[in-house]
């Protein structure tokens, strides 16, 4: 990553590797909350000169430590400051809505030194959509700068009439402070002496000021919250260090991406640009997290239910019962200049909401929660039948109604992602292949649960609808010449003749006929689809293929993970292992062993995965992908109705032992060890403890 980012709940900071936010930087660096940039410039200097970077680390997500030093300073032959005399250590974290940063200046020169240390702050209060260059519009203006000893505040009145303010405090007397935001400190240090200056930066919205804690206390409380997260999450240890690293990285990245809007913690989509609720992204990430921490799924479901569509609103692509796509809180959204309040232009979030509810039940045996959620489940099912399938052809289709909405409303939402063999883009309404699988899976997984609740008629109806959908699906989506499913049907019900990764999602749904599921599994790891590092989003043989594109030949880890769930469920273990090994090789080449949002689809003979230039990292569903690896290796499938846990364990070729501790299922937890002695084909399962109330079958 060419940036450093830390986050806690709704506040995040993105800087360059030096820890600075340079003036007019094109990368959008800043301190953000509620889709507003509260710090747009933050630069330190020694005697007016930019320090030199020594090291920059943010692998722990919640805290960043950066080490710098001074350049050589000399004027007219007179020494001002010898190079590398002063070590500058910047340490920063976020807690309860405030940014804490300490700067320690240590003199390693053998004599006394004197220098001026300065920090420059600016706030532009730009809306996130302005920063990203997506939207301009009517905005507010700054209301002034207030300067006092040890404090600086910058005010702004938005076009939405919301008062915003950036308050900056520090704990040492400054030597000078000016209205441009420059704060100066005259420093005198004996050899090996240090001076530490602590800053507290608070975004203030309509007078709500974050509480300032003692920095040591704040950091301790933050570290305790991470310890609690680790304690409540499934722990993994194997004889593959890379696997352990990837799993632990995913657990930590998902923790930093958690946010609570009042309904429980749930994962936002990713940093830096998508640190907000996203229907599809949050739901898929929560689905991936079920084997690690199922409570995130509960918070996600409650959050999505709270924002479920109620009205007919073309501006927001909203219809009753629909699950939202994205919500924004900035000035442009608040003044209705963009429709993200929330925006509902997503075709897959509603069936994914239903799938997550069903899977959450099977992992937790929490039927009371399903009863609580029942009105929202009914509304979502009604949306599928009434608004998702407007022409009553059994298929759920999308069509943009908002003038500032999204045209392609599946997970591949770029404008060129659904393309015919002749290069023409498909015209809406469009029925995506994976969405039909999601709908089938939602109905077939919920029907038995509803039947156990005494809702016989509803269960019967869902099963009849699912059978009819399956028949129509096989008739309409299968491409005989490719022996594969089409990505979509266009507005004329014509197949969109491209070979893509989308049918991989269909495997987990159960909608595909067994012989066709086998053909899909084999094609996913064929050379045109599999780069060596993962499944490409589009075949090299398809007209729209471009390895550098966002959705037409790149590799998305989460996309692979949904295929993995289906491959595992259907018993295509060899194919699943091939994909896992490819993704693990890719991850080993990225900073901190972290899978990014996506990377380019070049073949692995390049020697490394080619980064996509603006991929988000950490990204929730990329972080959740190694958690899916664990589900695949365990071959685990809880069945709350039958009070059973099905296991079909396998191990990676380089792995002979895998221990899993405190895996939450049912009313308790499961701990087990899977071992394979050299030469043995099938691993052995040793149950260390089982308090789930479920019977194990393997």
C-alpha positions as CSV (number, residue, x, y, z in Angstrom):
1,X,0.0,0.0,0.0
2,X,1.2,3.5,-0.8
3,X,-0.7,4.9,2.2
4,X,-1.3,4.3,5.8
5,X,-4.8,3.9,7.3
6,X,-6.2,3.4,10.7
7,X,-9.9,3.2,11.7
8,X,-12.1,2.8,14.8
9,X,-15.8,2.7,14.4
10,X,-16.9,5.7,12.2
11,X,-13.6,7.6,12.1
12,X,-10.6,6.8,9.9
13,X,-7.3,8.5,9.0
14,X,-5.5,7.9,5.7
15,X,-2.0,9.4,5.2
16,X,1.1,8.9,3.1
17,X,3.7,6.5,4.5
18,X,5.4,9.4,6.3
19,X,2.1,10.0,8.2
20,X,1.5,13.3,6.4
21,X,-1.5,14.6,4.5
22,X,0.2,16.8,1.8
23,X,-1.4,19.8,0.3
24,X,-3.8,19.1,-2.6
25,X,-2.8,15.4,-2.7
26,X,-4.5,13.4,-5.4
27,X,-5.0,10.3,-3.2
28,X,-7.7,11.8,-1.0
29,X,-5.7,11.5,2.2
30,X,-7.5,12.9,5.2
31,X,-9.3,12.4,8.5
32,X,-12.9,11.4,7.8
33,X,-16.1,10.7,9.6
34,X,-19.7,10.9,8.3
35,X,-18.3,11.1,4.7
36,X,-16.7,14.4,5.5
37,X,-12.9,15.2,5.5
38,X,-12.2,17.0,8.7
39,X,-8.4,17.2,8.2
40,X,-7.2,17.8,4.6
41,X,-3.6,18.8,5.4
42,X,-1.3,17.6,8.1
43,X,2.4,18.0,7.6
44,X,5.3,18.1,10.0
45,X,8.6,19.8,9.5
46,X,12.0,20.4,11.2
47,X,13.3,23.9,10.5
48,X,10.8,24.0,7.7
49,X,12.1,20.9,6.0
50,X,10.3,17.6,5.4
51,X,11.7,14.8,7.5
52,X,13.1,11.6,5.9
53,X,11.2,8.3,6.4
54,X,12.9,5.5,8.2
55,X,10.1,3.1,8.8
56,X,6.3,3.0,8.5
57,X,4.1,0.4,10.0
58,X,0.3,0.0,10.3
59,X,0.0,-3.8,10.5
60,X,-2.0,-3.7,13.7
61,X,-4.7,-1.6,12.0
62,X,-5.7,0.3,15.1
63,X,-2.3,1.9,15.7
64,X,0.4,3.3,13.4
65,X,4.0,3.9,14.3
66,X,6.2,5.9,11.9
67,X,9.9,6.8,12.4
68,X,11.6,9.6,10.6
69,X,14.7,11.7,10.9
70,X,16.0,15.1,9.8
71,X,17.8,15.8,6.6
72,X,21.2,17.5,6.6
73,X,20.9,21.3,7.2
74,X,23.7,23.7,6.5
75,X,23.7,27.3,5.3
76,X,26.7,29.2,4.0
77,X,29.0,26.6,5.3
78,X,27.6,26.8,8.8
79,X,26.1,23.6,10.3
80,X,22.5,24.0,11.4
81,X,21.6,20.4,12.1
82,X,23.6,17.3,11.2
83,X,21.8,14.7,9.2
84,X,20.0,12.0,11.1
85,X,20.5,13.7,14.4
86,X,16.9,13.8,15.5
87,X,14.7,10.7,15.6
88,X,11.0,11.5,15.1
89,X,8.6,8.9,16.3
90,X,4.9,9.4,15.4
91,X,2.4,7.2,17.2
92,X,-1.3,7.4,16.5
93,X,-4.6,5.7,17.2
94,X,-8.3,6.4,17.2
95,X,-10.6,6.0,20.1
96,X,-14.2,7.0,20.7
97,X,-14.4,9.5,17.9
98,X,-11.0,11.2,18.5
99,X,-7.5,10.9,16.9
100,X,-4.6,10.7,19.3
101,X,-1.1,11.4,18.0
102,X,2.1,11.7,19.9
103,X,5.4,13.0,18.4
104,X,8.6,12.1,20.2
105,X,11.7,14.0,19.2
106,X,14.9,12.4,20.4
107,X,18.4,13.9,20.0
108,X,21.0,11.3,19.0
109,X,23.6,13.9,18.2
110,X,26.5,13.9,20.7
111,X,25.9,17.6,21.5
112,X,23.0,19.8,22.4
113,X,20.7,20.7,19.4
114,X,18.2,23.4,18.8
115,X,15.6,23.3,16.1
116,X,12.0,24.4,15.2
117,X,9.4,21.6,15.0
118,X,6.2,22.5,13.2
119,X,2.9,21.0,12.3
120,X,0.5,22.4,9.8
121,X,-3.2,21.6,9.8
122,X,-5.9,22.5,7.3
123,X,-9.6,21.4,7.0
124,X,-11.6,21.6,3.8
125,X,-14.7,19.7,5.0
126,X,-15.0,18.2,1.6
127,X,-17.7,15.6,0.9
128,X,-16.4,12.1,0.2
129,X,-17.9,12.2,-3.3
130,X,-16.1,15.5,-4.0
131,X,-12.8,14.1,-2.8
132,X,-13.2,11.1,-5.2
133,X,-14.1,13.3,-8.1
134,X,-17.6,11.8,-8.6
135,X,-19.7,14.8,-7.8
136,X,-19.7,18.6,-7.5
137,X,-22.5,20.7,-6.2
138,X,-23.8,23.2,-3.8
139,X,-21.7,23.2,-0.6
140,X,-21.3,25.4,2.5
141,X,-18.4,27.6,3.6
142,X,-15.9,27.9,6.4
143,X,-17.0,30.0,9.4
144,X,-13.6,30.9,10.7
145,X,-10.5,29.8,12.6
146,X,-10.2,30.2,16.4
147,X,-6.7,30.2,17.8
148,X,-5.8,29.9,21.5
149,X,-2.8,28.7,23.4
150,X,-2.6,25.0,22.9
151,X,-5.7,24.8,20.7
152,X,-6.9,25.5,17.2
153,X,-10.4,25.1,15.8
154,X,-11.7,25.4,12.3
155,X,-15.5,25.8,11.6
156,X,-17.7,25.1,8.7
157,X,-21.4,25.5,8.0
158,X,-22.7,23.1,5.4
159,X,-25.3,23.6,2.8
160,X,-27.2,21.0,4.9
161,X,-27.1,23.6,7.8
162,X,-25.0,21.2,9.8
163,X,-22.3,22.9,11.9
164,X,-19.0,21.0,11.5
165,X,-15.8,21.8,13.3
166,X,-12.3,20.4,13.6
167,X,-10.8,20.9,17.1
168,X,-7.1,20.4,17.6
169,X,-5.4,20.4,21.0
170,X,-1.8,19.8,22.2
171,X,-0.2,19.5,25.5
172,X,2.9,21.7,25.2
173,X,3.3,25.4,24.8
174,X,3.8,26.5,21.2
175,X,6.3,29.2,20.2
176,X,4.0,30.5,17.5
177,X,0.7,29.7,15.8
178,X,-0.7,31.3,12.7
179,X,-4.1,31.4,11.0
180,X,-2.9,29.2,8.2
181,X,-2.8,26.4,10.8
182,X,1.0,26.3,11.4
183,X,1.9,25.4,14.9
184,X,5.6,25.9,15.9
185,X,7.6,24.6,18.8
186,X,11.2,25.7,19.6
187,X,13.0,22.6,20.8
188,X,16.2,22.4,22.7
189,X,17.6,18.9,23.5
190,X,20.7,17.6,25.2
191,X,22.2,14.5,23.8
192,X,19.9,11.5,24.2
193,X,17.2,13.7,25.6
194,X,13.7,13.6,24.1
195,X,10.6,15.8,24.0
196,X,7.1,14.4,23.4
197,X,4.2,16.4,22.2
198,X,0.7,14.9,22.2
199,X,-2.1,16.0,19.9
200,X,-5.9,15.3,20.1
201,X,-8.0,15.9,17.0
202,X,-11.7,15.9,17.4
203,X,-14.3,16.1,14.6
204,X,-17.3,18.0,16.0
205,X,-20.8,17.7,14.4
206,X,-23.6,20.0,15.6
207,X,-21.7,20.6,18.9
208,X,-21.2,16.9,19.7
209,X,-17.7,16.8,21.0
210,X,-15.9,13.5,21.4
211,X,-14.7,12.9,25.0
212,X,-10.9,13.3,25.4
213,X,-9.3,10.5,27.4
214,X,-5.9,10.2,28.9
215,X,-3.9,8.8,25.9
216,X,-2.5,5.8,27.8
217,X,-6.0,5.0,29.1
218,X,-7.5,5.3,25.7
219,X,-4.9,3.1,24.1
220,X,-5.4,0.5,26.9
221,X,-9.2,0.4,26.4
222,X,-8.7,0.1,22.6
223,X,-6.2,-2.8,23.0
224,X,-8.7,-4.4,25.5
225,X,-11.4,-4.3,22.8
226,X,-9.1,-6.1,20.4
227,X,-8.3,-8.7,23.0
228,X,-12.1,-9.2,23.6
229,X,-12.6,-9.6,19.8
230,X,-9.8,-12.2,19.6
231,X,-11.2,-14.1,22.6
232,X,-14.7,-14.2,21.1
233,X,-13.4,-15.4,17.7
234,X,-12.4,-18.8,16.4
235,X,-8.7,-19.5,16.8
236,X,-6.7,-21.5,14.3
237,X,-3.2,-23.0,14.4
238,X,-1.7,-25.3,11.8
239,X,1.7,-26.3,10.6
240,X,1.4,-23.9,7.7
241,X,2.7,-20.5,8.8
242,X,1.2,-18.8,5.7
243,X,-2.2,-20.2,6.4
244,X,-2.0,-19.1,10.0
245,X,-0.9,-15.6,8.9
246,X,-3.7,-15.2,6.4
247,X,-6.3,-16.3,8.8
248,X,-5.1,-14.0,11.6
249,X,-4.8,-11.1,9.2
250,X,-8.4,-11.6,8.2
251,X,-9.6,-11.7,11.8
252,X,-7.7,-8.5,12.6
253,X,-8.8,-6.7,9.4
254,X,-12.4,-7.5,10.0
255,X,-12.2,-6.1,13.5
256,X,-11.0,-2.7,12.3
257,X,-13.8,-2.7,9.7
258,X,-16.5,-3.1,12.3
259,X,-19.0,-0.3,12.9
260,X,-22.1,0.0,15.0
261,X,-25.0,2.3,14.0
262,X,-27.0,1.2,17.0
263,X,-28.1,-2.3,15.9
264,X,-24.9,-4.2,16.7
265,X,-21.5,-4.4,15.1
266,X,-21.3,-5.2,11.4
267,X,-18.5,-5.0,8.8
268,X,-18.3,-1.9,6.5
269,X,-17.2,-2.6,3.0
270,X,-13.6,-1.4,3.1
271,X,-11.0,1.3,3.5
272,X,-10.6,4.0,2.5
273,X,-13.6,4.8,0.3
274,X,-16.2,2.4,1.5
275,X,-16.2,2.8,5.3
276,X,-20.0,2.8,5.3
277,X,-22.8,0.2,5.4
278,X,-23.0,-1.6,2.0
279,X,-25.8,-4.1,1.6
280,X,-24.0,-6.6,-0.6
281,X,-20.5,-6.2,0.8
282,X,-21.6,-6.3,4.5
283,X,-23.8,-9.3,4.0
284,X,-21.2,-11.3,2.1
285,X,-18.5,-10.5,4.7
286,X,-20.9,-11.5,7.5
287,X,-21.6,-14.7,5.6
288,X,-17.8,-15.4,5.4
289,X,-17.5,-14.6,9.2
290,X,-20.0,-17.2,10.4
291,X,-17.3,-19.7,11.3
292,X,-15.2,-17.0,13.0
293,X,-17.7,-14.8,14.8
294,X,-21.4,-15.2,14.0
295,X,-22.5,-12.2,16.1
296,X,-21.3,-10.0,13.3
297,X,-24.0,-11.6,11.1
298,X,-26.6,-10.7,13.7
299,X,-25.5,-7.0,13.7
300,X,-25.5,-7.0,9.9
301,X,-29.0,-8.4,9.6
302,X,-30.4,-5.9,12.2
303,X,-28.7,-3.0,10.5
304,X,-30.0,-4.0,7.0
305,X,-33.5,-4.6,8.4
306,X,-33.5,-1.1,10.0
307,X,-32.9,0.4,6.6
308,X,-35.1,-1.9,4.5
309,X,-37.0,-0.2,1.8
310,X,-40.5,1.2,2.7
311,X,-41.4,3.5,-0.2
312,X,-41.6,3.8,-4.0
313,X,-38.8,6.3,-4.7
314,X,-37.2,6.3,-8.2
315,X,-34.5,8.8,-7.1
316,X,-33.2,6.2,-4.7
317,X,-34.1,3.1,-6.7
318,X,-36.2,2.2,-3.6
319,X,-39.2,-0.2,-3.5
320,X,-40.8,-1.7,-0.4
321,X,-38.9,-4.7,1.1
322,X,-35.7,-4.1,-0.8
323,X,-32.3,-4.2,1.1
324,X,-30.2,-1.1,0.6
325,X,-27.0,-0.8,-1.4
326,X,-25.2,2.0,0.3
327,X,-25.8,4.8,2.7
328,X,-23.9,8.1,2.9
329,X,-23.9,10.9,5.6
330,X,-22.1,13.8,3.9
331,X,-23.3,17.2,2.8
332,X,-24.2,16.1,-0.7
333,X,-26.4,13.3,0.5
334,X,-28.0,15.4,3.2
335,X,-29.0,18.0,0.6
336,X,-30.4,15.3,-1.7
337,X,-27.8,16.1,-4.4
338,X,-26.9,12.4,-4.5
339,X,-29.5,9.6,-3.7
340,X,-27.4,7.7,-1.1
341,X,-29.7,8.3,1.9
342,X,-29.7,5.3,1.6
343,X,-29.5,4.2,-2.1
344,X,-31.2,0.9,-3.1
345,X,-29.6,0.2,-6.5
346,X,-28.6,-3.4,-5.8
347,X,-30.2,-6.5,-7.1
348,X,-28.5,-9.1,-4.9
349,X,-28.6,-7.6,-1.4
350,X,-32.2,-8.7,-0.8
351,X,-31.7,-12.4,-1.5
352,X,-28.3,-12.3,0.3
353,X,-30.1,-10.9,3.3
354,X,-32.4,-13.9,3.3
355,X,-29.4,-16.3,2.8
356,X,-27.5,-14.8,5.7
357,X,-30.6,-15.1,8.0
358,X,-30.9,-18.8,7.1
359,X,-27.2,-19.5,7.6
360,X,-27.0,-17.6,10.8
361,X,-29.8,-19.8,12.2
362,X,-28.0,-23.0,11.2
363,X,-24.8,-21.8,12.9
364,X,-26.4,-20.4,16.1
365,X,-29.7,-22.4,16.5
366,X,-31.2,-19.0,17.4
367,X,-34.8,-19.5,16.3
368,X,-35.9,-16.5,18.5
369,X,-33.8,-14.2,16.3
370,X,-35.5,-15.6,13.2
371,X,-38.9,-14.9,14.8
372,X,-37.8,-11.4,15.6
373,X,-36.6,-10.9,12.0
374,X,-39.7,-12.5,10.5
375,X,-41.5,-9.3,9.3
376,X,-38.4,-8.3,7.4
377,X,-37.9,-11.7,5.9
378,X,-41.5,-11.6,4.6
379,X,-41.0,-8.2,3.2
380,X,-37.8,-9.3,1.4
381,X,-39.5,-12.4,0.0
382,X,-42.4,-10.2,-1.2
383,X,-40.0,-7.8,-2.9
384,X,-38.4,-10.7,-4.9
385,X,-41.8,-11.8,-6.2
386,X,-43.4,-8.3,-6.7
387,X,-40.6,-6.0,-7.6
388,X,-37.6,-8.2,-8.4
389,X,-39.5,-10.2,-11.0
390,X,-41.6,-7.4,-12.6
391,X,-42.3,-9.3,-15.8
392,X,-43.2,-12.6,-13.9
393,X,-40.7,-14.7,-15.9
394,X,-39.4,-16.3,-12.7
395,X,-36.1,-14.3,-12.9
396,X,-35.1,-11.4,-10.7
397,X,-33.8,-8.5,-12.9
398,X,-32.5,-5.0,-12.3
399,X,-33.2,-1.7,-14.0
400,X,-31.9,1.7,-13.0
401,X,-34.5,4.4,-12.3
402,X,-32.4,7.0,-10.5
403,X,-30.7,9.6,-12.7
404,X,-27.6,9.5,-10.4
405,X,-27.8,5.8,-9.6
406,X,-25.9,2.8,-10.7
407,X,-26.5,1.1,-14.1
408,X,-25.2,-2.3,-13.4
409,X,-26.6,-3.4,-10.0
410,X,-24.9,-6.7,-9.4
411,X,-21.6,-7.1,-7.6
412,X,-19.8,-6.3,-10.9
413,X,-21.2,-2.8,-11.0
414,X,-18.9,-1.2,-13.5
415,X,-20.5,0.0,-16.8
416,X,-18.6,-2.5,-18.9
417,X,-19.1,-5.7,-16.8
418,X,-22.0,-7.3,-18.7
419,X,-20.8,-7.6,-22.3
420,X,-22.0,-9.7,-25.2
421,X,-19.6,-11.7,-27.4
422,X,-19.7,-8.9,-30.0
423,X,-18.5,-6.4,-27.5
424,X,-21.9,-4.7,-27.0
425,X,-23.0,-4.0,-23.5
426,X,-26.1,-5.7,-22.3
427,X,-29.2,-3.6,-22.0
428,X,-31.4,-3.6,-18.9
429,X,-33.5,-5.1,-17.5
430,X,-30.8,-7.7,-16.8
431,X,-31.1,-11.0,-15.0
432,X,-27.8,-12.1,-13.5
433,X,-26.9,-15.7,-13.3
434,X,-25.7,-15.6,-9.6
435,X,-28.7,-13.7,-8.5
436,X,-31.0,-16.5,-9.6
437,X,-28.9,-18.8,-7.6
438,X,-29.1,-16.6,-4.5
439,X,-32.9,-16.5,-4.8
440,X,-33.1,-20.3,-5.1
441,X,-30.8,-20.7,-2.2
442,X,-32.7,-18.2,0.0
443,X,-36.0,-20.0,-0.7
444,X,-34.7,-23.5,-0.3
445,X,-32.8,-22.8,2.9
446,X,-35.6,-20.8,4.5
447,X,-38.5,-23.2,3.7
448,X,-37.5,-25.9,6.2
449,X,-36.9,-23.3,8.9
450,X,-40.3,-21.8,8.3
451,X,-41.9,-25.3,8.3
452,X,-40.3,-25.9,11.7
453,X,-42.0,-22.7,12.9
454,X,-45.4,-24.0,11.8
455,X,-45.5,-21.8,8.7
456,X,-46.5,-24.7,6.4
457,X,-48.1,-22.7,3.6
458,X,-45.2,-20.3,3.2
459,X,-42.7,-23.2,3.2
460,X,-44.7,-25.0,0.5
461,X,-44.9,-21.9,-1.6
462,X,-41.2,-21.2,-1.4
463,X,-40.3,-24.8,-2.4
464,X,-42.7,-24.7,-5.4
465,X,-41.3,-21.4,-6.5
466,X,-37.7,-22.7,-6.2
467,X,-38.5,-25.8,-8.3
468,X,-40.0,-23.7,-11.0
469,X,-37.1,-21.3,-10.9
470,X,-34.6,-24.2,-11.3
471,X,-36.4,-25.5,-14.4
472,X,-36.5,-22.1,-16.0
473,X,-32.9,-21.4,-15.0
474,X,-31.5,-24.5,-16.7
475,X,-33.5,-23.8,-19.8
476,X,-32.4,-20.2,-20.1
477,X,-28.9,-19.8,-18.9
478,X,-27.0,-22.8,-20.1
479,X,-24.6,-22.1,-23.1
480,X,-24.3,-25.4,-25.0
481,X,-21.3,-24.3,-27.0
482,X,-19.4,-23.3,-23.9
483,X,-20.7,-26.0,-21.6
484,X,-21.2,-23.3,-19.1
485,X,-23.7,-20.8,-17.8
486,X,-24.1,-17.3,-19.3
487,X,-23.4,-14.4,-17.0
488,X,-26.9,-12.9,-17.7
489,X,-30.0,-12.5,-19.8
490,X,-30.5,-9.1,-21.3
491,X,-33.8,-7.2,-21.8
492,X,-34.7,-9.3,-24.8
493,X,-34.1,-12.5,-22.8
494,X,-31.0,-13.2,-24.9
495,X,-28.0,-14.9,-23.2
496,X,-25.1,-12.5,-22.6
497,X,-22.5,-14.8,-24.1
498,X,-19.5,-14.3,-21.9
499,X,-17.6,-16.8,-19.7
500,X,-17.2,-15.3,-16.3
501,X,-16.8,-16.1,-12.7
502,X,-20.4,-15.4,-11.8
503,X,-21.6,-19.0,-12.3
504,X,-19.1,-20.0,-9.6
505,X,-21.5,-18.4,-7.1
506,X,-24.3,-20.6,-8.4
507,X,-22.6,-23.8,-7.0
508,X,-23.3,-22.9,-3.4
509,X,-27.0,-22.5,-4.1
510,X,-27.8,-26.0,-5.3
511,X,-29.7,-24.7,-8.4
512,X,-27.3,-26.2,-10.9
513,X,-27.8,-29.8,-12.2
514,X,-25.0,-32.1,-11.1
515,X,-23.4,-32.6,-14.5
516,X,-23.5,-28.9,-15.2
517,X,-22.1,-28.1,-11.7
518,X,-19.2,-30.4,-12.5
519,X,-18.6,-28.6,-15.8
520,X,-18.6,-25.2,-14.0
521,X,-16.1,-26.5,-11.4
522,X,-13.8,-27.8,-14.1
523,X,-14.0,-24.5,-16.1
524,X,-13.2,-22.4,-13.1
525,X,-9.7,-23.8,-12.8
526,X,-9.1,-24.1,-16.6
527,X,-6.3,-21.9,-18.0
528,X,-8.6,-19.3,-19.5
529,X,-10.3,-18.7,-16.1
530,X,-7.6,-19.5,-13.5
531,X,-4.5,-17.2,-13.5
532,X,-2.6,-19.3,-11.1
533,X,-3.4,-16.8,-8.3
534,X,-7.1,-17.1,-8.5
535,X,-10.2,-17.3,-10.7
536,X,-10.5,-14.4,-13.1
537,X,-13.7,-12.4,-13.3
538,X,-13.8,-13.1,-17.1
539,X,-12.3,-15.7,-19.3
540,X,-9.3,-14.8,-21.4
541,X,-11.3,-16.1,-24.4
542,X,-14.2,-13.7,-23.9
543,X,-14.6,-10.5,-25.9
544,X,-14.5,-8.2,-23.0
545,X,-11.4,-9.7,-21.3
546,X,-8.9,-7.2,-19.9
547,X,-6.6,-8.3,-17.1
548,X,-6.2,-4.7,-16.0
549,X,-9.9,-4.0,-15.8
550,X,-12.0,-3.7,-12.6
551,X,-14.4,-6.6,-13.4
552,X,-13.4,-8.1,-16.8
553,X,-10.4,-10.3,-16.1
554,X,-9.2,-9.2,-12.7
555,X,-9.1,-11.5,-9.7
556,X,-11.3,-10.7,-6.7
557,X,-10.6,-12.8,-3.6
558,X,-14.3,-12.6,-2.3
559,X,-15.5,-13.8,-5.7
560,X,-13.3,-16.8,-5.4
561,X,-14.5,-17.4,-1.8
562,X,-18.1,-17.8,-2.9
563,X,-17.1,-20.3,-5.5
564,X,-15.1,-22.1,-2.8
565,X,-18.2,-22.4,-0.6
566,X,-20.0,-24.1,-3.5
567,X,-17.1,-26.3,-4.6
568,X,-16.7,-27.5,-1.0
569,X,-20.5,-28.2,-0.5
570,X,-20.6,-30.2,-3.7
571,X,-17.5,-32.2,-3.0
572,X,-15.1,-30.6,-5.6
573,X,-12.3,-30.7,-3.2
574,X,-9.4,-30.8,-5.6
575,X,-10.7,-27.7,-7.4
576,X,-11.1,-25.9,-4.1
577,X,-7.6,-26.7,-3.0
578,X,-6.2,-25.4,-6.3
579,X,-7.9,-22.1,-5.8
580,X,-6.9,-21.8,-2.1
581,X,-3.3,-22.4,-2.9
582,X,-3.3,-19.8,-5.7
583,X,-4.8,-17.2,-3.4
584,X,-2.4,-18.0,-0.7
585,X,0.5,-17.5,-3.1
586,X,-0.9,-14.2,-4.1
587,X,-1.4,-13.0,-0.5
588,X,2.2,-13.8,0.3
589,X,3.3,-11.2,-2.2
590,X,1.2,-8.4,-0.7
591,X,2.0,-6.2,2.3
592,X,1.3,-7.8,5.6
593,X,0.1,-11.0,3.8
594,X,-3.2,-9.2,3.2
595,X,-5.4,-10.0,0.2
596,X,-6.5,-6.7,-1.4
597,X,-10.0,-6.0,-2.8
598,X,-8.7,-7.2,-6.2
599,X,-5.6,-7.6,-8.3
600,X,-4.9,-7.8,-12.0
601,X,-5.6,-11.1,-13.9
602,X,-2.2,-11.7,-15.4
603,X,-0.9,-15.2,-15.4
604,X,1.4,-16.3,-12.5
605,X,4.3,-16.7,-14.8
606,X,4.8,-13.0,-14.3
607,X,6.2,-14.0,-10.9
608,X,3.9,-12.0,-8.7
609,X,0.3,-10.8,-8.7
610,X,0.1,-7.4,-10.4
611,X,-1.6,-4.9,-8.1
612,X,-4.7,-3.1,-9.2
613,X,-3.8,0.6,-8.8
614,X,-6.8,1.8,-6.6
615,X,-7.7,-1.4,-4.8
616,X,-9.0,-0.9,-1.3
617,X,-7.1,-2.6,1.5
618,X,-8.2,-3.7,4.0
619,X,-11.5,-4.7,2.3
620,X,-14.1,-6.7,4.3
621,X,-14.9,-9.5,1.9
622,X,-11.2,-9.9,0.9
623,X,-10.4,-10.1,4.6
624,X,-13.2,-12.7,5.0
625,X,-11.8,-14.9,2.2
626,X,-9.2,-16.8,4.4
627,X,-12.0,-17.5,6.9
628,X,-13.8,-19.3,4.0
629,X,-10.5,-21.3,3.5
630,X,-11.1,-22.7,7.0
631,X,-14.7,-23.6,6.2
632,X,-13.5,-25.5,3.1
633,X,-10.8,-27.4,5.0
634,X,-13.2,-28.4,7.7
635,X,-15.9,-29.2,5.1
636,X,-18.2,-27.9,7.8
637,X,-22.0,-27.5,7.5
638,X,-24.1,-27.0,10.6
639,X,-27.7,-28.2,10.6
640,X,-29.7,-26.6,13.4
641,X,-32.9,-28.4,12.4
642,X,-31.2,-31.8,12.7
643,X,-28.9,-30.7,15.5
644,X,-25.9,-32.0,13.6
645,X,-22.6,-30.7,12.4
646,X,-21.4,-32.3,9.2
647,X,-17.6,-32.4,8.6
648,X,-15.7,-33.4,5.4
649,X,-12.2,-32.5,6.4
650,X,-9.3,-32.1,4.1
651,X,-5.9,-30.5,4.4
652,X,-3.7,-28.5,2.0
653,X,-0.9,-30.5,0.5
654,X,1.8,-28.8,2.6
655,X,-0.3,-29.1,5.8
656,X,-0.5,-32.1,8.1
657,X,-2.2,-30.6,11.2
658,X,-4.9,-28.1,11.7
659,X,-6.3,-27.2,15.2
660,X,-9.4,-25.1,15.6
661,X,-10.4,-23.7,18.9
662,X,-13.7,-22.3,20.1
663,X,-15.6,-22.5,16.9
664,X,-19.1,-21.1,17.8
665,X,-21.9,-23.4,16.8
666,X,-25.3,-23.9,18.4
667,X,-25.3,-23.0,22.1
668,X,-21.6,-23.5,22.6
669,X,-18.4,-24.2,20.8
670,X,-16.4,-26.9,19.1
671,X,-12.7,-27.5,19.3
672,X,-11.0,-30.1,17.2
673,X,-7.7,-31.2,15.7
674,X,-7.3,-32.6,12.2
675,X,-4.2,-34.6,11.5
676,X,-2.7,-36.5,8.6
677,X,0.4,-38.7,8.9
678,X,2.7,-38.7,5.9
679,X,1.4,-40.9,3.2
680,X,-2.1,-41.0,4.5
681,X,-4.8,-39.8,2.1
682,X,-7.6,-38.9,4.6
683,X,-7.0,-36.9,7.7
684,X,-8.2,-38.0,11.1
685,X,-10.4,-35.9,13.3
686,X,-9.9,-35.6,17.1
687,X,-12.6,-33.8,18.9
688,X,-11.1,-31.8,21.8
689,X,-14.4,-30.4,23.1
690,X,-18.0,-30.1,21.9
691,X,-20.4,-28.0,23.9
692,X,-22.6,-27.1,20.9
693,X,-25.5,-29.4,21.6
694,X,-25.1,-30.8,18.1
695,X,-24.0,-34.2,17.0
696,X,-20.9,-34.5,14.8
697,X,-21.0,-36.5,11.7
698,X,-17.8,-37.1,9.6
